[in-house]
Amino acid sequence: MIFIGNVSLTADEIGVESNIYAGEWTKECGIDVYYKWREETDPIGFEIEMKRQIEEADAHARKHSVSKPKKMMDDQLFWEIISLLDWRKEDEKEIIEAAIRKLSTFTAWKIRHFEETLSYKLFLLDTEEHAKEMGEDCVAPQDQYFSPDLFLYARCAVVARGKEVFEDVLSNPSKMLKDTEFKILLSLSSEAYYLKLGKEFEYESGCSYETFSNKEGWANTL
């Protein structure tokens, strides 16, 4: 893949709807090629840009992070819902379908309590030690690019695998799942809420799950 730069739209092209699939493919796959190209052709500029992104993510986390969770769901019930994730399916939406249906049978407040519990567990995994063990894209001393978003999605994969895996990884960062993510877990509450009430899910958890929110977990870095 060759980066060709930005070409202005012609008058005929302005207002034409873009190809949605291609857009999604670019976000998931093309960005890696772009980063590699930037690193090879403009290493100084690339390093400055990466540091700026991390600083912006850090600033966002500091602004929105609160270390005290609100009302949470009963832990056993939370893990019962997580256990409904069907790993026999290949499509991620199908994997979480049963969990969405189950969560939608609860009250709106219970759905919020589930979201609070999920946020807090992701918050607990938000530590530098866990980030060092996430695989190829881990935090490393060589100043290589580290994606706060990828680390969040990697933490989602840990929670999605259930109570035993979560508690094992939480107490032993070296067992962090490698090179895997499960971003769609973040949509479970909103999908269940919409299924139940037909409304968008608007809720701000007491503990932010964004990377760098757990200040104690990044005490040596922040």
ROSE-4610 file (N, C-alpha, C; in Angstrom, 1 decimal, always signed):
// ROSE-4610
residu = [M/M/M/I/I/I/F/F/F/I/I/I/G/G/G/N/N/N/V/V/V/S/S/S/L/L/L/T/T/T/A/A/A/D/D/D/E/E/E/I/I/I/G/G/G/V/V/V/E/E/E/S/S/S/N/N/N/I/I/I/Y/Y/Y/A/A/A/G/G/G/E/E/E/W/W/W/T/T/T/K/K/K/E/E/E/C/C/C/G/G/G/I/I/I/D/D/D/V/V/V/Y/Y/Y/Y/Y/Y/K/K/K/W/W/W/R/R/R/E/E/E/E/E/E/T/T/T/D/D/D/P/P/P/I/I/I/G/G/G/F/F/F/E/E/E/I/I/I/E/E/E/M/M/M/K/K/K/R/R/R/Q/Q/Q/I/I/I/E/E/E/E/E/E/A/A/A/D/D/D/A/A/A/H/H/H/A/A/A/R/R/R/K/K/K/H/H/H/S/S/S/V/V/V/S/S/S/K/K/K/P/P/P/K/K/K/K/K/K/M/M/M/M/M/M/D/D/D/D/D/D/Q/Q/Q/L/L/L/F/F/F/W/W/W/E/E/E/I/I/I/I/I/I/S/S/S/L/L/L/L/L/L/D/D/D/W/W/W/R/R/R/K/K/K/E/E/E/D/D/D/E/E/E/K/K/K/E/E/E/I/I/I/I/I/I/E/E/E/A/A/A/A/A/A/I/I/I/R/R/R/K/K/K/L/L/L/S/S/S/T/T/T/F/F/F/T/T/T/A/A/A/W/W/W/K/K/K/I/I/I/R/R/R/H/H/H/F/F/F/E/E/E/E/E/E/T/T/T/L/L/L/S/S/S/Y/Y/Y/K/K/K/L/L/L/F/F/F/L/L/L/L/L/L/D/D/D/T/T/T/E/E/E/E/E/E/H/H/H/A/A/A/K/K/K/E/E/E/M/M/M/G/G/G/E/E/E/D/D/D/C/C/C/V/V/V/A/A/A/P/P/P/Q/Q/Q/D/D/D/Q/Q/Q/Y/Y/Y/F/F/F/S/S/S/P/P/P/D/D/D/L/L/L/F/F/F/L/L/L/Y/Y/Y/A/A/A/R/R/R/C/C/C/A/A/A/V/V/V/V/V/V/A/A/A/R/R/R/G/G/G/K/K/K/E/E/E/V/V/V/F/F/F/E/E/E/D/D/D/V/V/V/L/L/L/S/S/S/N/N/N/P/P/P/S/S/S/K/K/K/M/M/M/L/L/L/K/K/K/D/D/D/T/T/T/E/E/E/F/F/F/K/K/K/I/I/I/L/L/L/L/L/L/S/S/S/L/L/L/S/S/S/S/S/S/E/E/E/A/A/A/Y/Y/Y/Y/Y/Y/L/L/L/K/K/K/L/L/L/G/G/G/K/K/K/E/E/E/F/F/F/E/E/E/Y/Y/Y/E/E/E/S/S/S/G/G/G/C/C/C/S/S/S/Y/Y/Y/E/E/E/T/T/T/F/F/F/S/S/S/N/N/N/K/K/K/E/E/E/G/G/G/W/W/W/A/A/A/N/N/N/T/T/T/L/L/L]
num = [1/1/1/2/2/2/3/3/3/4/4/4/5/5/5/6/6/6/7/7/7/8/8/8/9/9/9/10/10/10/11/11/11/12/12/12/13/13/13/14/14/14/15/15/15/16/16/16/17/17/17/18/18/18/19/19/19/20/20/20/21/21/21/22/22/22/23/23/23/24/24/24/25/25/25/26/26/26/27/27/27/28/28/28/29/29/29/30/30/30/31/31/31/32/32/32/33/33/33/34/34/34/35/35/35/36/36/36/37/37/37/38/38/38/39/39/39/40/40/40/41/41/41/42/42/42/43/43/43/44/44/44/45/45/45/46/46/46/47/47/47/48/48/48/49/49/49/50/50/50/51/51/51/52/52/52/53/53/53/54/54/54/55/55/55/56/56/56/57/57/57/58/58/58/59/59/59/60/60/60/61/61/61/62/62/62/63/63/63/64/64/64/65/65/65/66/66/66/67/67/67/68/68/68/69/69/69/70/70/70/71/71/71/72/72/72/73/73/73/74/74/74/75/75/75/76/76/76/77/77/77/78/78/78/79/79/79/80/80/80/81/81/81/82/82/82/83/83/83/84/84/84/85/85/85/86/86/86/87/87/87/88/88/88/89/89/89/90/90/90/91/91/91/92/92/92/93/93/93/94/94/94/95/95/95/96/96/96/97/97/97/98/98/98/99/99/99/100/100/100/101/101/101/102/102/102/103/103/103/104/104/104/105/105/105/106/106/106/107/107/107/108/108/108/109/109/109/110/110/110/111/111/111/112/112/112/113/113/113/114/114/114/115/115/115/116/116/116/117/117/117/118/118/118/119/119/119/120/120/120/121/121/121/122/122/122/123/123/123/124/124/124/125/125/125/126/126/126/127/127/127/128/128/128/129/129/129/130/130/130/131/131/131/132/132/132/133/133/133/134/134/134/135/135/135/136/136/136/137/137/137/138/138/138/139/139/139/140/140/140/141/141/141/142/142/142/143/143/143/144/144/144/145/145/145/146/146/146/147/147/147/148/148/148/149/149/149/150/150/150/151/151/151/152/152/152/153/153/153/154/154/154/155/155/155/156/156/156/157/157/157/158/158/158/159/159/159/160/160/160/161/161/161/162/162/162/163/163/163/164/164/164/165/165/165/166/166/166/167/167/167/168/168/168/169/169/169/170/170/170/171/171/171/172/172/172/173/173/173/174/174/174/175/175/175/176/176/176/177/177/177/178/178/178/179/179/179/180/180/180/181/181/181/182/182/182/183/183/183/184/184/184/185/185/185/186/186/186/187/187/187/188/188/188/189/189/189/190/190/190/191/191/191/192/192/192/193/193/193/194/194/194/195/195/195/196/196/196/197/197/197/198/198/198/199/199/199/200/200/200/201/201/201/202/202/202/203/203/203/204/204/204/205/205/205/206/206/206/207/207/207/208/208/208/209/209/209/210/210/210/211/211/211/212/212/212/213/213/213/214/214/214/215/215/215/216/216/216/217/217/217/218/218/218/219/219/219/220/220/220/221/221/221/222/222/222]
x = [+0.9/+0.0/+0.9/+0.6/+1.4/+0.6/+1.2/+0.5/+0.7/-0.3/-0.2/-0.6/-0.9/-1.2/-2.7/-3.0/-4.4/-4.6/-5.7/-6.1/-7.4/-7.5/-8.8/-9.9/-11.1/-12.3/-12.6/-13.1/-13.6/-15.0/-15.5/-16.9/-17.9/-17.6/-18.5/-18.5/-17.4/-17.2/-17.7/-17.8/-18.3/-19.7/-20.0/-21.4/-21.7/-20.7/-20.9/-20.7/-21.6/-21.4/-20.2/-19.4/-18.3/-18.6/-17.7/-17.9/-17.7/-18.7/-18.7/-17.7/-17.8/-16.9/-15.4/-15.1/-13.7/-13.3/-14.1/-13.8/-13.4/-14.2/-14.0/-12.7/-12.4/-11.2/-10.0/-10.1/-9.0/-8.7/-9.7/-9.5/-8.8/-9.2/-8.7/-7.4/-7.2/-6.0/-5.0/-5.5/-4.7/-3.9/-4.4/-3.7/-2.3/-2.2/-0.9/+0.1/-0.3/+0.6/+1.0/+0.0/+0.3/+1.3/+1.2/+2.1/+3.5/+3.6/+4.9/+5.5/+4.7/+5.2/+5.7/+5.0/+5.4/+6.7/+6.8/+8.0/+9.2/+9.1/+10.2/+10.6/+9.6/+9.9/+10.1/+9.5/+9.6/+9.7/+10.8/+10.9/+10.7/+11.3/+11.2/+9.8/+9.2/+7.8/+6.8/+7.1/+6.3/+6.4/+7.6/+7.8/+7.0/+7.1/+6.4/+4.9/+4.4/+3.0/+2.5/+3.3/+2.8/+2.8/+3.9/+3.9/+2.8/+2.4/+1.3/+0.0/-0.2/-1.4/-1.5/-0.4/-0.4/-0.7/-0.1/-0.3/-1.8/-2.4/-3.8/-4.7/-4.4/-5.1/-5.0/-3.8/-3.5/-4.3/-4.3/-5.0/-6.5/-7.0/-8.5/-8.8/-7.9/-8.2/-8.1/-7.2/-7.1/-8.3/-8.9/-10.0/-11.3/-11.4/-12.7/-12.6/-11.4/-11.3/-11.7/-12.4/-12.8/-12.5/-11.9/-11.4/-12.4/-13.6/-14.6/-15.8/-16.1/-17.2/-18.6/-19.6/-20.9/-21.5/-22.9/-23.6/-23.3/-22.8/-22.5/-23.4/-23.4/-24.2/-23.6/-24.4/-23.9/-22.9/-21.7/-20.6/-21.0/-21.7/-22.1/-23.0/-23.9/-24.8/-24.1/-23.1/-22.3/-21.6/-21.0/-20.2/-21.2/-22.4/-23.4/-23.7/-23.8/-24.1/-22.9/-21.7/-20.5/-20.4/-20.8/-20.7/-21.6/-22.5/-23.4/-22.7/-21.5/-20.8/-20.5/-20.9/-20.9/-19.6/-18.6/-17.3/-17.3/-18.4/-18.5/-18.8/-19.3/-19.6/-18.4/-18.3/-17.2/-17.4/-18.7/-19.0/-19.2/-18.5/-18.5/-19.9/-20.7/-22.1/-22.9/-22.6/-23.3/-22.8/-21.5/-20.9/-21.7/-22.0/-22.5/-24.1/-24.7/-26.1/-26.9/-26.6/-27.3/-27.2/-26.0/-25.7/-26.5/-26.7/-27.5/-28.9/-29.4/-30.9/-31.1/-30.2/-30.3/-30.3/-29.3/-29.2/-30.4/-31.0/-32.2/-33.4/-33.4/-34.6/-34.6/-33.4/-33.3/-33.8/-34.0/-34.4/-33.3/-33.7/-32.7/-31.6/-31.9/-30.9/-30.0/-30.5/-29.6/-28.6/-29.1/-28.2/-27.1/-27.4/-26.4/-25.4/-26.0/-25.1/-24.1/-24.6/-23.7/-22.6/-23.0/-22.0/-21.0/-21.4/-20.5/-19.5/-20.1/-19.2/-18.2/-18.6/-17.7/-16.6/-17.0/-16.0/-15.0/-15.5/-14.6/-13.6/-14.0/-13.1/-12.0/-12.5/-11.5/-10.5/-11.0/-10.2/-9.1/-9.5/-8.5/-7.4/-7.7/-6.7/-5.8/-6.2/-5.5/-4.2/-3.2/-1.9/-0.8/+0.3/+1.5/+2.0/+2.0/+2.4/+1.6/+0.3/-0.5/-0.3/+0.0/+0.2/+1.5/+2.5/+3.8/+3.6/+2.5/+2.3/+1.2/+0.8/-0.3/+0.1/+1.4/+1.8/+2.6/+2.5/+3.4/+3.2/+2.1/+1.8/+1.9/+2.7/+2.8/+3.6/+3.5/+4.4/+5.8/+6.7/+8.1/+9.0/+10.2/+11.2/+11.8/+11.6/+12.2/+11.4/+10.5/+9.7/+8.9/+8.5/+7.7/+6.3/+5.5/+4.1/+3.3/+2.6/+1.7/+0.3/-0.7/-2.1/-2.9/-3.3/-4.2/-5.5/-6.0/-7.3/-7.1/-6.0/-5.7/-5.6/-5.0/-4.8/-6.2/-7.1/-8.5/-9.2/-9.0/-9.7/-9.1/-7.8/-7.1/-7.7/-7.9/-8.5/-9.9/-10.6/-12.0/-11.9/-10.9/-10.8/-10.6/-9.9/-9.7/-11.0/-11.8/-13.0/-14.0/-14.0/-14.9/-14.7/-13.5/-13.2/-13.6/-14.2/-14.8/-14.1/-14.7/-14.2/-12.9/-12.7/-11.4/-10.2/-10.4/-9.3/-9.1/-10.1/-10.0/-9.2/-9.6/-8.9/-7.5/-7.2/-5.9/-5.0/-5.5/-4.7/-4.5/-5.6/-5.5/-4.4/-4.3/-3.3/-1.9/-1.9/-0.6/-0.5/-0.1/+0.0/+0.6/+1.6/+2.3/+1.4/+0.2/-0.8/-1.8/-1.5/-2.3/-2.4/-3.7/-3.8/-3.0/-2.4/-1.5/-2.1/-1.9/-2.3/-3.8/-4.6/-6.1/-6.9/-8.1/-8.9/-10.4/-11.3/-12.7/-13.5/-13.2/-13.8/-15.3/-16.0/-17.4/-18.1/-17.3/-17.8/-18.3/-17.7/-18.0/-19.4/-20.0/-21.3/-22.4/-22.1/-23.1/-24.2/-23.8/-24.8/-25.7/-25.1/-25.9/-26.8/-26.4/-27.2/-28.4/-28.2/-29.2/-30.2/-29.7/-30.6/-31.4/-30.9/-31.7/-32.7/-32.3/-33.3/-34.5/-34.2/-35.3/-36.1/-35.5/-36.2/-36.3/-35.5/-35.5/-34.9/-34.0/-33.4/-31.8/-31.1/-29.7/-29.3/-28.2/-27.7/-26.8/-27.2/-26.3/-26.0/-24.8/-24.4/-22.9/-22.5/-21.1/-20.7/-19.9/-19.5/-18.6/-18.6/-17.8/-16.3/-15.9/-14.5/-14.4/-13.6/-13.4/-12.5/-12.9/-12.1/-11.1/-11.0/-10.0/-8.6/-7.7/-6.3/-5.7/-4.9/-4.3/-5.2/-6.4/-7.4/-7.0/-6.4/-6.0/-4.6/-4.6/-3.4/-2.4/-2.9/-2.0/-1.3/-2.1/-1.5/-0.4/-0.4/+0.6/+1.5/+1.7/+2.4/+3.8/+4.4/+5.8/+5.9/+4.7/+4.8/+4.1/+3.0/+2.3/+2.9]
y = [-1.2/+0.0/+1.2/+2.2/+3.4/+4.6/+5.4/+6.6/+7.7/+8.2/+9.1/+10.6/+10.8/+12.1/+12.5/+13.8/+14.3/+14.9/+14.5/+15.1/+15.7/+17.0/+17.7/+17.1/+17.1/+16.6/+17.6/+17.0/+17.8/+18.2/+19.1/+19.6/+18.5/+17.5/+16.4/+15.4/+15.4/+14.4/+14.9/+16.2/+16.7/+16.3/+15.8/+15.4/+13.9/+13.2/+11.8/+11.0/+10.0/+9.2/+8.3/+8.1/+7.3/+5.8/+4.9/+3.5/+3.2/+2.7/+2.5/+1.4/+0.3/-0.8/-0.4/+0.3/+0.7/+1.6/+2.4/+3.3/+2.5/+1.5/+0.6/-0.1/-0.6/-1.4/-0.5/+0.8/+1.7/+1.9/+2.1/+2.3/+1.1/-0.1/-1.3/-1.8/-1.6/-2.2/-1.2/-0.2/+0.8/+1.6/+1.9/+2.7/+2.2/+0.9/+0.3/+0.5/+0.5/+0.8/+2.2/+3.1/+4.5/+4.8/+4.2/+4.5/+4.0/+2.9/+2.3/+3.3/+3.8/+4.7/+6.0/+6.5/+7.8/+7.5/+6.4/+6.1/+6.0/+5.5/+5.3/+6.6/+7.4/+8.6/+9.9/+9.9/+11.1/+10.6/+10.0/+9.4/+10.5/+11.7/+12.7/+13.2/+13.5/+14.0/+12.9/+11.7/+10.5/+10.4/+10.5/+10.4/+11.5/+12.7/+13.9/+13.7/+13.2/+13.0/+11.9/+10.8/+9.7/+10.2/+11.0/+11.5/+12.5/+13.2/+14.2/+13.4/+12.3/+11.5/+10.9/+10.4/+9.9/+10.9/+12.1/+13.2/+13.7/+13.7/+14.1/+13.0/+11.7/+10.7/+10.7/+11.1/+11.2/+12.4/+13.5/+14.7/+14.4/+13.6/+13.3/+12.4/+11.4/+10.5/+11.3/+12.2/+12.9/+13.8/+14.3/+15.2/+14.4/+13.2/+12.5/+11.3/+11.0/+9.8/+10.1/+9.2/+9.2/+7.8/+7.7/+6.3/+5.6/+6.3/+5.6/+5.2/+3.9/+3.5/+3.8/+3.9/+4.1/+2.8/+2.7/+1.5/+0.4/-0.8/-1.8/-3.0/-3.8/-5.0/-6.1/-6.9/-8.1/-8.8/-9.1/-9.7/-11.0/-11.9/-13.2/-13.0/-12.1/-11.8/-11.2/-10.3/-9.8/-10.9/-11.8/-12.8/-13.8/-14.0/-14.9/-14.3/-13.0/-12.3/-12.5/-12.2/-12.4/-13.8/-14.8/-16.2/-16.6/-15.7/-15.9/-15.6/-15.0/-14.8/-16.1/-16.2/-17.5/-17.6/-18.2/-18.2/-19.2/-19.9/-20.9/-20.1/-18.9/-18.0/-17.3/-17.0/-16.3/-14.8/-14.4/-13.0/-12.4/-11.2/-10.7/-10.3/-9.8/-9.4/-10.6/-11.7/-13.0/-13.5/-13.2/-13.7/-13.0/-11.7/-11.0/-11.0/-11.5/-11.4/-11.9/-13.1/-13.7/-12.9/-12.3/-11.5/-10.2/-9.6/-8.4/-8.7/-9.8/-10.2/-10.3/-11.0/-11.3/-9.9/-9.1/-7.8/-6.9/-7.0/-6.2/-6.6/-7.7/-8.1/-7.4/-6.8/-6.1/-4.7/-4.0/-2.6/-1.8/-0.5/+0.4/+0.7/+0.7/+0.9/-0.2/-1.5/-2.6/-2.6/-2.1/-2.0/-1.0/+0.0/+1.0/+0.4/-0.4/-1.1/-2.1/-2.7/-3.6/-2.8/-1.7/-0.8/-0.3/+0.0/+0.5/-0.6/-1.8/-3.0/-3.3/-3.2/-3.4/-2.4/-1.1/+0.0/-0.2/-0.6/-0.7/-1.9/-3.0/-4.1/-3.7/-3.0/-2.5/-1.5/-0.7/+0.3/-0.4/-1.5/-2.3/-2.8/-3.2/-3.7/-2.7/-1.4/-0.3/+0.0/-0.8/-0.6/-0.7/-0.1/-0.2/-1.6/-2.4/-3.7/-4.6/-4.4/-5.1/-4.7/-3.4/-2.9/-3.4/-3.7/-4.3/-5.7/-6.4/-7.8/-8.1/-7.0/-7.2/-7.8/-7.9/-8.5/-7.5/-7.6/-6.8/-5.3/-4.9/-3.4/-2.9/-3.6/-3.3/-2.0/-1.5/-0.4/-0.9/-0.2/-0.6/+0.6/+0.4/+1.5/+2.1/+1.4/+1.9/+3.0/+3.6/+4.7/+4.2/+3.0/+2.5/+3.0/+3.1/+3.6/+2.7/+3.3/+2.6/+3.2/+2.4/+2.8/+2.7/+3.7/+3.6/+2.9/+3.1/+2.4/+0.9/+0.5/-1.0/-1.6/-0.9/-1.4/-1.6/-0.6/-0.7/-1.9/-2.1/-3.3/-4.6/-4.6/-5.8/-6.1/-5.1/-5.3/-5.9/-5.4/-5.9/-7.4/-7.9/-9.3/-10.1/-9.6/-10.3/-10.4/-9.3/-9.4/-10.3/-10.3/-11.1/-12.6/-13.0/-14.4/-14.9/-14.1/-14.6/-14.3/-14.7/-14.4/-15.0/-16.2/-16.9/-16.3/-16.0/-15.4/-14.0/-13.2/-11.8/-11.8/-12.6/-12.6/-13.1/-14.0/-14.5/-13.5/-12.8/-11.7/-10.5/-10.2/-9.0/-9.2/-10.4/-10.7/-11.0/-11.4/-11.7/-11.1/-9.9/-9.2/-10.0/-10.9/-11.7/-12.6/-12.8/-13.7/-12.9/-11.6/-10.8/-11.5/-11.5/-12.1/-11.3/-12.0/-11.4/-11.2/-10.0/-9.7/-10.1/-9.7/-9.9/-8.8/-8.6/-7.5/-7.9/-7.2/-7.5/-6.2/-5.2/-3.9/-3.9/-4.8/-4.8/-5.0/-5.5/-5.6/-4.3/-3.2/-1.8/-1.4/-2.1/-1.7/-2.6/-3.5/-4.5/-3.7/-2.8/-2.1/-1.2/-0.5/+0.4/-0.4/-1.5/-2.3/-2.9/-3.3/-3.9/-2.8/-1.6/-0.5/-0.1/+0.0/+0.3/-0.7/-2.0/-3.1/-3.0/-2.6/-2.5/-1.3/-0.1/+1.1/+1.9/+1.4/+2.1/+3.5/+3.7/+5.0/+4.8/+5.9/+5.8/+5.8/+5.1/+4.9/+6.0/+6.8/+8.0/+7.8/+7.4/+7.1/+7.3/+8.0/+8.2/+7.5/+6.5/+5.7/+6.4/+6.0/+6.6/+6.4/+5.3/+5.0/+4.9/+5.8/+5.8/+4.5/+3.9/+2.7/+3.2/+4.4/+4.9/+4.7/+4.3/+4.1/+5.3/+5.1/+6.1/+6.6/+6.1/+6.6/+6.2/+4.9/+4.4/+4.9/+6.1/+6.8/+5.9/+5.1/+4.3/+3.2/+2.8/+1.8/+2.3/+3.6/+4.2/+5.2/+4.9/+5.9/+6.2/+5.2/+5.4/+6.1/+6.4/+7.0/+8.3/+8.5/+9.8/+10.8]
z = [+0.0/+0.0/+0.0/-0.9/-1.0/-0.6/+0.3/+0.7/-0.3/-0.9/-2.1/-1.7/-0.4/+0.0/-0.1/+0.0/+0.0/-1.4/-2.1/-3.3/-3.2/-3.5/-3.3/-4.2/-3.7/-4.5/-5.6/-6.7/-7.8/-7.5/-8.3/-8.1/-8.2/-9.1/-9.3/-8.1/-7.4/-6.3/-5.0/-4.8/-3.6/-3.3/-2.2/-1.8/-2.2/-2.9/-3.2/-2.0/-1.7/-0.5/-0.7/+0.4/+0.3/+0.5/+0.1/+0.3/+1.8/+2.5/+3.9/+4.2/+3.5/+3.8/+3.7/+2.6/+2.4/+3.6/+4.1/+5.2/+6.4/+6.7/+7.9/+7.7/+6.4/+6.2/+6.4/+6.0/+6.2/+7.7/+8.5/+9.9/+10.6/+10.2/+10.9/+10.3/+9.0/+8.4/+7.9/+7.1/+6.4/+7.4/+8.6/+9.5/+9.9/+10.0/+10.3/+9.3/+8.0/+6.9/+6.9/+7.2/+7.2/+8.3/+9.5/+10.6/+10.2/+9.5/+9.1/+8.1/+7.2/+6.2/+6.8/+7.8/+8.5/+9.3/+9.9/+10.7/+9.9/+8.6/+7.7/+7.0/+6.7/+5.9/+6.7/+7.9/+8.7/+10.2/+10.6/+11.9/+13.0/+12.8/+13.9/+14.0/+12.9/+12.9/+13.5/+13.1/+13.6/+15.1/+15.6/+17.1/+17.8/+17.3/+17.9/+17.8/+16.7/+16.6/+17.6/+17.7/+18.6/+20.1/+20.4/+21.8/+22.1/+21.0/+21.2/+21.4/+20.6/+20.8/+22.2/+22.7/+24.0/+25.1/+24.9/+25.8/+25.8/+24.6/+24.5/+25.2/+25.0/+25.7/+27.2/+27.6/+29.1/+29.6/+28.9/+29.4/+29.5/+28.5/+28.5/+29.7/+29.9/+31.0/+32.4/+32.5/+33.8/+34.0/+32.9/+33.0/+33.4/+32.9/+33.0/+34.0/+34.5/+35.4/+36.8/+37.4/+38.8/+39.3/+40.4/+40.9/+41.7/+42.0/+42.8/+42.0/+42.0/+41.2/+41.8/+41.0/+41.5/+41.8/+41.9/+42.2/+41.1/+41.5/+40.5/+40.7/+39.6/+39.6/+40.5/+41.0/+41.8/+40.9/+41.5/+40.7/+40.1/+40.8/+40.2/+39.0/+39.1/+38.0/+36.8/+37.1/+36.0/+35.2/+35.9/+35.3/+34.6/+35.1/+34.4/+33.0/+33.0/+31.7/+30.7/+31.3/+30.5/+29.9/+30.8/+30.4/+29.2/+28.8/+27.7/+26.3/+26.4/+25.1/+24.5/+23.2/+22.5/+21.6/+22.1/+21.4/+20.2/+20.1/+18.9/+17.7/+17.8/+16.6/+16.2/+14.9/+14.4/+14.3/+14.1/+14.0/+15.4/+15.6/+17.0/+17.4/+16.5/+16.9/+17.3/+16.7/+17.1/+18.4/+18.7/+20.0/+21.2/+21.0/+22.2/+22.1/+21.1/+20.9/+22.1/+22.6/+23.8/+25.0/+25.2/+26.4/+26.3/+25.1/+24.9/+25.3/+24.8/+25.0/+26.5/+27.2/+28.6/+29.4/+29.1/+29.8/+29.6/+28.4/+28.1/+28.9/+29.5/+30.4/+31.7/+32.1/+33.4/+33.3/+34.4/+34.4/+33.8/+33.5/+33.0/+34.0/+35.3/+36.3/+36.4/+36.2/+36.2/+35.1/+33.9/+32.8/+33.1/+33.7/+34.2/+35.2/+36.1/+37.0/+36.4/+35.3/+34.5/+33.9/+33.3/+32.7/+33.7/+34.9/+35.9/+36.3/+36.4/+36.8/+35.7/+34.5/+33.4/+33.4/+33.5/+33.5/+34.6/+35.8/+36.9/+36.7/+36.1/+35.9/+34.8/+33.8/+32.8/+33.5/+34.4/+35.1/+35.9/+36.6/+37.4/+36.5/+35.3/+34.4/+33.7/+33.9/+33.3/+34.1/+33.9/+34.6/+33.6/+33.9/+33.0/+32.9/+34.0/+34.0/+33.0/+33.0/+32.0/+30.6/+30.4/+29.1/+28.5/+29.4/+28.9/+28.4/+28.8/+28.5/+27.4/+26.7/+25.8/+24.4/+24.2/+22.9/+22.1/+20.8/+19.9/+20.1/+20.4/+20.6/+22.0/+22.8/+24.2/+24.5/+25.7/+26.1/+26.2/+25.6/+25.6/+25.7/+26.3/+26.5/+25.3/+24.1/+22.9/+22.2/+22.9/+22.4/+21.1/+21.0/+19.9/+20.2/+19.1/+19.2/+20.1/+21.1/+21.9/+21.8/+21.5/+21.2/+22.5/+23.1/+24.3/+23.9/+22.7/+22.3/+22.2/+21.6/+21.5/+22.9/+23.8/+25.1/+25.8/+25.6/+26.1/+25.5/+24.2/+23.6/+24.0/+24.3/+24.9/+26.2/+27.0/+28.4/+28.3/+27.2/+27.0/+26.7/+26.0/+25.7/+27.0/+27.9/+29.2/+30.0/+30.1/+30.8/+30.1/+28.7/+27.9/+28.1/+28.5/+28.7/+30.1/+30.9/+32.1/+33.4/+34.5/+35.8/+36.1/+35.8/+36.1/+35.4/+34.1/+33.3/+33.8/+34.1/+34.6/+35.9/+36.9/+38.2/+38.1/+37.2/+37.0/+36.4/+35.4/+34.7/+35.6/+36.4/+37.3/+38.3/+38.9/+39.9/+39.3/+38.1/+37.4/+36.0/+35.9/+34.6/+33.5/+33.8/+32.8/+32.0/+32.6/+31.9/+31.1/+30.9/+30.0/+28.6/+28.1/+26.8/+25.7/+24.8/+23.9/+22.5/+22.0/+20.6/+20.3/+21.2/+21.0/+21.5/+21.0/+21.4/+21.3/+22.0/+21.8/+22.1/+21.2/+21.3/+21.5/+20.8/+20.8/+22.2/+23.1/+24.5/+25.1/+24.6/+25.1/+24.7/+23.7/+23.2/+23.8/+24.6/+25.2/+25.9/+26.8/+27.6/+26.7/+25.8/+24.9/+24.0/+23.5/+22.7/+23.5/+24.7/+25.6/+25.9/+26.2/+26.6/+25.4/+24.2/+23.1/+22.8/+22.9/+22.7/+23.7/+24.9/+25.9/+25.7/+25.5/+25.6/+24.2/+23.2/+22.0/+22.0/+23.0/+23.2/+23.3/+23.0/+23.1/+24.6/+24.8/+26.2/+26.6/+27.5/+27.9/+29.4/+29.7/+31.1/+31.2/+32.3/+32.5/+33.8/+33.7/+34.8/+35.8/+37.1/+38.1/+37.8/+37.3/+36.9/+35.4/+34.9/+33.4/+33.0/+31.9/+31.5/+30.5/+30.1/+29.2/+29.7/+28.8/+29.2/+29.9/+30.9/+31.8/+32.9/+33.0/+34.0/+35.4/+35.4/+36.7/+37.1/+37.8/+38.0/+38.8/+39.8/+40.5/+39.7/+38.7/+37.8/+36.8/+36.7/+35.8/+36.7/+37.9/+38.8/+38.4/+37.7/+37.3/+35.9/+35.3/+33.9/+33.9/+34.6/+34.5/+35.4]
